[in-house]
Amino acid sequence: MTMRVALGLTACLILAAPALASPSDILIGLDEKVTYDANGSVNGPPGKDAVLVVSVANPTKPHIRGSLPLMNSLLGPPTNLQITPDGKLGLVANSIVMNQDGSAWKTAPDDKLFVIDLTANPPVLKDTITVGRQPSGLAIAHDGKLALIANRAGKSVSVLSIDNGVVKAVGEVPMEQEASAVVITPDGKRAFVCLNTVNKIGVLSIDGTKVTYDKSLDIPSAFNPYNIDITPDGKYVVASNTGAMKNNHDAEVVIEAAGPHPHVVDVMSPGVGPEGFAIAPNGKWAATPLIEGSGAKPTDWFKTATGELAVMSIGAGGKLTVTGKAKLGALPEGIAFSPNSEYIYVGNYIGKDLQVFRVNNGKPVQVGPTIPLPGQPASMRGPAR
């Protein structure tokens, strides 16, 4: 999809004169390969995916300032993309490709990372890098010099250096198990990895671009740890688990991240299907768009029409408490906070739209009408903090 077409289709998304790179940008990945009909999800041909660069400098009036025709996928946590802390580069991992098999389309692992130059006007693809197989959730260090990518089919974590705008793959850390998402501590000395098929969180040690894995530090989690984030002070990691589903509420597992032996200190449930999860830059709030069965087959007893946004306070000891909820569209996935932590952006995949909420004393209040997007938002993220 060209930039002109994307902007034309997004008449309700506020448009403005092109802007330069800013830490107030967010990235939204559109997946047009996986659609939904009476039988549930359907795989389709590639070629229409896009990555949107959206400015939220005016937090209540987001506007697209660029669109790039890059592949990315719904099939993975919605954290396959992120912006460097200075707002100059965007990284987008593509987890799968579609291959034709007769009249059907089947998924296969990809191994590509796209590097976007956000200083260009409009933003442009700067480089394409080969990484591990089925790259999924990724994280950029707070100093902007390192990136890590969790690889599901590769059962590894890719290590990339970032130096003066140049991104290079410099290593691969074997994890022995499928890895879905990763987060780096603010001091850059550790990372935590979701090992989703074995229900554990792996711990990595970081020294520059040297990254090592000590299996003895693995932390038990709830079923299918799928997404992960960390508080800005580095004290607590929260793993968002999506394995219970249906008649069981899923879990947020809070881990004390400091000290020689990181360990679980709390477990709670915000609801069903927290595939998206984010902690606010100010560390006061966490939020998750709950799928709540809105992506199920129409004949499934668990099927619901809409999802739900849950906002949580982060209290003493990292304790999460739901403070408010709001209605979302169908199959909500990506989520991002505004730089000032006052606003939340959520993408609804089936509805092809974006909702904006203000956090008012812990309660999400929608700001303005739901905003149409030029495709299905599979993932969303802002700059590393």
TAHU-V310697 format. One line per field, one symbol per residue. burial: # if it has 24 or more other C-alpha atoms within 12 Angstrom, else .. A space follows every 10 residues. Layout:
burial->???
This chain:
burial->#.#..##..# ..###...## ########## ######.... ..##.#.### #######.## ########## ########## ########## ########.. ......#.## #########. .#####.### ########## ########## ########## ##..###### #####.#### ########## ########## ######..#. ####..#### ########## ########## #####...## ########.. .######### ########## #.######## ######.... ...####### ####...### ########## #########. ########## #########. .######..# ########## #####
